[in-house]
Amino acid sequence: MANSILAEMGRYLNETVNILEDGQRELAVGLETGSLSRTSCPGPLQGDGQNVANIFHLVQDLMCADTEENDEQNHNRLQNMGKQGHMALLGHCLTAYLSVLSKDRFRKLTTRILSDTTLWLCRLFRYENSSAFFHEDDREGLVRVCRLVLHTLYEDYASEGYAAFSSAQPIVYQSASSRPGLGQHICNQLGLPLSSLCTVPCNTVFGSQHQMDVALLEKLIKEDMDAGKLPLLLIANAGHFSVDRAYRLGRLKVLCEQYSMWLHVEGVSLATLALDHVSSSVKRAINCDSMTLTLGPWLGLPAVPAITLYRHEDPALSLTAGLTSSQPVEKLRPLPLWLSLQYLGNDGIVQKIRHATDLSKRLMERLQTVPSIKTLVENDVSSPEVLFRFSQETSSEDFNDLVKGCCTEDKDIMDTFNRWLGERLAQLVPISGVDVEELEDDGTCVRFNPLMTAAVLGTQQSDVEVLVEKLLELVPVLSSTLCLREDFRREVQRHSPFLSHIEDFNWPGLGIVRYNPQWFGEVLEEKQIQEVEKMNCELIKTLQEQETNISFSSGPDYGTASGRIFVGMVTDELNISKLVNTIAALGREIEENGKLFENMAEVVQRGILEAELQLQKDIEKRILEEGLLRQLPVVSSVLNWFSPVETSVKGRTFNLTDGSLDSSEPTYSTKAQTSALHLPDTPTTLPKRLPDLGTAIDSVRESEETAMEECSAASMPTAATTTNPFPPTSPTLLKKQCPSPPSVDADKSHVGPIMQEDISLTSAEGHMDLTAR
């Protein structure tokens, strides 16, 4: 019965993994083609339920939708589980199944799993005769150990609680290079005040500046004891979140024994305890009272617990402190790790850790040949972590001339450049797993920690070579940009007040510049500020259209400043003077174009207003000539029937060239003549039906054409005097040649003032026709 259930469970697990892996492959294709458009909107719970396949596909869709919200790099960092990862997943499935066994079977099973896992880990990491506590949060083991020490040193702590500290306040010591928030988390979980946390600085004069100052630590312990306080626990680092190495663990252990303190060690360097050859500095960690191991990222195992190994002789106090538990779920927590360790075996575990240390060693060797790169960790053969940063200090003669004469940049500038370097390397070589680390003394640096990333990302030796190649391409760019920043600032100041240089140490590039129009001043109104921002945005677009390798942008996405031009990284081939002159010239061109449109709009507006006044006067004059009776709707129609009034359209034409306002009568006369010359022929059917009328029309047409030809021949000007193809004609001839414009009835004319929308504007050969409608 059990075999069939386990077989079915394994089958479901394989189906689930296959569905999810297929979904990740589809996601990779979708990211390349940009064809994914899934959504993860919540919906109601269906009444009839769903089958297992549909539920798995829903999980797949949710995973893909969550990945789409990030960029492509997050897809590259998806966990490559492998077979050992599948064993960990199977362990989680078995946990739910085994929890329903009978008490006797369950007790025997959990005892065996816990004993095996503890024994394997103790022998693997050389920490004999110890117990193990498995926990999800990698800080929880340290919290439980602190609680164990409190119960050991304060006998009444279990009954009186915080009141037991009235005799002597407990003090927890940690290094300044410890991971952020660790000490505060311990105080919050144990209910201790922050005054119970003492941070010990690192060395600043003698020894490594990344190691705890042991002499100062001893001085602080003596001062606390003289003040009636009780030293409780010391947290030492062996790598991780800092470059604090375990090179003084021997002295720290002697100091802890002298003052009856508990010594706890954590860090990635503890993984090298599983290797055959271990540095003496890390090997001293086996003498500490407890240590925390994180095998999940080290071995690429998903969702396996962290382990805290500790040595204590009283199992009752361990149970009181929560290091052991009788809960079924707590006892089955090491099951995924138990299965994964058996699948990998001792050799498989050691091989993964050795592979990570080999990657670090290879990168350390290659970095020694890269100019302007400074490593921050001693070249330890067993170190699984490498930290480096870009620096002006260089041993290469090829770059001495490049950095020679450069002014000493502030620490903020170097931190900004190194932050850009780390982010750029992470984009170019995502499989390397490099990230940016902030150190208190050295500033920003790039961290390569394959022990935490190689098993997950599948990093190989070839990836390290690619990382170094990209680094060799970026270092000259960083050096050139750093050296040209000062030249760029001086050249921009030379173009003042049209260009302004804005200093910003957080921008990784050549610098920031702003174009100022001629009316720019110290005090600007809101509208003027918007005009400056609009002008600079247009200048950025124009610069981006230029054929150059320099990046121009409006700044980082998280920034609040606008109206500035951010110039990115450059090479030493750049001509700074030419670049600044181009920015200034394009800015002036954009400003002049803006002035031309503003002046044209102003001239057109004045012409419209003047035309409105003149047309209003013409309408008033026409009303006076026609009389009051012709303005009445019904009476005007009767009067116009018996006594028509000849009226003409009197508009105004506006010349955009010289800004003059003229009458539109010549324009209408020209149009009328053109219409008369191109009158359509009379249909041939009309003369047949009315022969007398057809003959009359033909005679009139011949007389009109003869008169037009004589008039044109008599008054045709020379090419030197005018270019108008139509000569000026007398009113009598014009009246004879073309029909009069249609009359405007009094009931359809404007009586009130003419608005701007009542003006018809027609542009033709530099003229605008403004006519009352």
C-alpha positions, 0 to 999 in steps of 0.5 A, a space after each residue: 500500500 505504501 509503495 503504491 502511494 509513494 509511486 503515485 506521489 513520485 509520478 505527480 512530482 515528475 508531472 509537476 516538474 515537467 509542466 513547470 519546466 515546459 512553462 519556463 521554456 515557453 517563457 524564455 521564448 516569449 521573452 525573446 519574441 515579446 509575445 507573452 501577454 498573461 495576466 494574474 487576476 484573481 477569480 472566484 473559487 469554482 464549485 465543482 473543483 478542477 483536476 490536477 493538470 489544470 491546477 499545475 497549469 495555473 501555477 505555471 501561468 502565475 510563475 510566468 506572469 510574475 516573471 514578466 513583471 521583472 526583466 530578462 535577467 531575472 529569468 536567467 537567474 531562475 533556479 537550475 534545480 537538477 536531480 538533487 533539487 527534485 529530491 528536495 521537492 520530493 522531501 516536502 511532499 513526503 513530509 505531509 504524507 509521513 505526518 499521518 503515520 502512527 506515533 511509533 512509526 513516526 517516532 522511529 522515522 524522525 529519529 532516524 532522519 534527524 540522527 543521520 542528517 546530524 551525523 553526516 553534517 558533523 562529519 562533513 564539516 568537521 564539527 564532531 560531538 554536536 547537535 543540530 537545529 534545522 530552521 527556515 530563517 537563517 537567523 533563527 538558529 542564532 536567536 535560539 542559541 542566545 536563548 540557550 545561553 540566557 537560560 544557562 547564565 540566568 537560572 531564574 530566566 525561565 520563571 522571572 523572565 526579563 526581571 532576571 536581568 536586574 542583577 546584570 544586563 546581558 551584552 551581545 557583541 558583534 563585528 561592525 562588518 556583520 550583516 545589517 540588522 542581525 543584532 537588532 533582530 536578536 534583541 527584538 526576538 529576545 525582548 532585550 534593549 538595544 543597549 544590550 548590543 555592542 558593535 566592535 569596530 574593525 582594525 584601522 591601524 594594524 592588521 587587516 581593516 576588515 577584521 574585528 579589533 580584538 584588543 578593542 573588544 577586550 577593552 569593551 568587555 572589561 568596561 562592561 564588566 566594571 559597569 556591572 554588565 554580563 558578557 553573553 555572546 560574541 558573533 564572529 564572521 567568516 565571510 558573507 555580507 563583508 570581507 571579515 575573515 575568520 583569521 583571528 578565531 583562535 584569539 577570539 576563542 581564548 578571549 571568550 573562554 577567559 570571560 565565559 562567553 559563547 562564540 558563534 560563527 557564521 559565513 560562507 567560508 565555513 563551507 570550505 571545512 568540507 574540503 581536504 585542504 582548509 586554511 588554518 584561519 577557517 579551520 579554527 572555527 571547529 572550536 567555536 560553540 556553535 555555527 550556522 550553515 546554509 546548504 541550500 544556496 551552497 549546493 543549489 537545493 531549493 527550500 531546504 532548511 539552514 542548520 545550526 550546529 551547537 555543543 551543549 550538554 544539557 538537553 533540558 535547556 536545549 528543549 527550553 530554548 527551542 533547539 529541539 521540538 516534539 512537534 511532527 512538522 518540526 521533526 520532519 523539517 530535515 527530510 528534504 535535506 536528508 534525501 538530497 544529501 543521500 542523492 549527492 553523496 559525500 563526493 558530490 557535496 565536496 565537488 560542488 564546494 570545490 568548484 565554487 572555490 576554483 571559480 573564485 581562485 580563477 577570477 582572483 588570478 585573472 584580476 591581477 592582470 586587469 589594470 585599474 582593478 583592486 582586489 579587497 580580499 587576501 588571495 586565499 586559496 580556499 576563499 569562496 568569495 572575491 571582492 574588487 573595485 575600480 580604482 585610479 591606482 594601477 600598475 599597468 604602464 598602458 594606463 598610466 598616461 591615461 590617468 595621469 593628470 586626473 584630479 583626485 575624485 571624491 569617494 562618492 564619484 568612485 562609489 558611483 562608478 563602481 556601482 555602475 560597473 557592478 550593474 553593467 557586469 550583471 547585465 552583460 554576464 548574468 550567469 556569473 551572479 556578480 552583484 554590488 556590495 557596500 563596504 563601510 571603509 572601502 565603499 562600493 565594490 563588486 562581489 563574486 560569490 560563486 558558493 552562493 550562486 554557482 550551483 543555482 546559475 550553473 556558472 562555469 570556468 568559461 563564464 569567468 573568462 567572459 566576465 574578465 573580457 567584459 571587465 577589460 572592455 569596461 575599464 578603459 571606458 571608466 578611466 576615460 570618463 573619469 579623466 574627461 569629467 574635469 575637461 567637460 566641466 571647464 568646457 561647459 563653464 566656458 559657454 556660460 551663461 548659455 550652458 550650465 554645468 550641474 554637479 551630481 556625484 551620483 551620476 555615472 557618466 561624463 556629467 550633467 549640462 543644461 541649456 539656458 535660453 537668452 532670457 534665462 535668469 536667476 529668478 524664473 516663473 513657473 511658465 518659464 521653468 517649463 519652457 526651459 525644461 521643454 527646450 532641454 527635452 527637445 535638445 535631448 531628442 535631437 542629440 539622441 538622433 545624432 550618429 554617436 556612441 555617447 548616450 544622452 538621457 534625461 537622467 535615472 528613472 528614480 530621479 526627480 530633476 528635469 530639464 537636464 542633459 545627462 551625458 553617459 560614459 565616453 571613450 578617450 577618443 572623444 573631442 570634449 570641445 566639439 561635443 560641448 559646441 554641438 550641444 550649444 549650437 543645437 540648443 541655439 537652433 532650437 531656441 531660434 526656431 521657437 522664437 520664429 514660431 512665436 513671432 509668426 503667431 504674434 503677427 498673425 494674431 495682430 492681423 486677425 484683430 486688425 481685420 476684425 476691426 476693418 470688417 466690422 467697419 465695412 458691415 456698419 457702413 453697409 447697414 447705413 447704406 442699405 437702411 434700417 428696413 432692409 435689416 428686418 427679416 421679412 421686410 428685407 426680402 420684399 424690398 430686395 425683390 422689388 429693388 435689389 441691392 448689388 453688394 460685393 464680398 469685401 474681405 482682407 488678405 494678410 501677407 505673411 512676408 511683410 505683415 501687411 493687411 490689404 483688400 481681397 478685391 484683387 484676389 476675387 477679381 483674379 479668380 473671377 477672370 480665371 473662371 470666365 476663361 474656363 467656362 464649360 461649353 454649353 451642351 450640344 443638345 441645348 442649341 438643337 432644342 432652342 436654335 435661336 438661343 444657341 445662336 445667340 450664345 455662340 455670338 456672345 461667346 465669340 465677342 467676349 473672346 475677341 474682347 479678352 484677347 484685345 485687352 490682354 494684348 493691349 495691357 500685357 506687361 513685360 517680365 521685368 516689371 511684374 510676374 502677375 499673368 492677369 493685367 489690371 482691368 477697368 471696372 467696366 471691362 471686369 463687369 463685362 467679362 465676369 459675373 458679379 459676386 453673389 449678393 448677401 441678403 440683409 437678413 443673413 449678414 452680421 449685425 453684431 461684432 465679428 468674432 474670431 471664428 467668423 473669419 475665414 483664413 486662406 493661405 495662398 502664396 504667402 497670403 492669408 484671406 480673411 473674409 467675413 462669413 
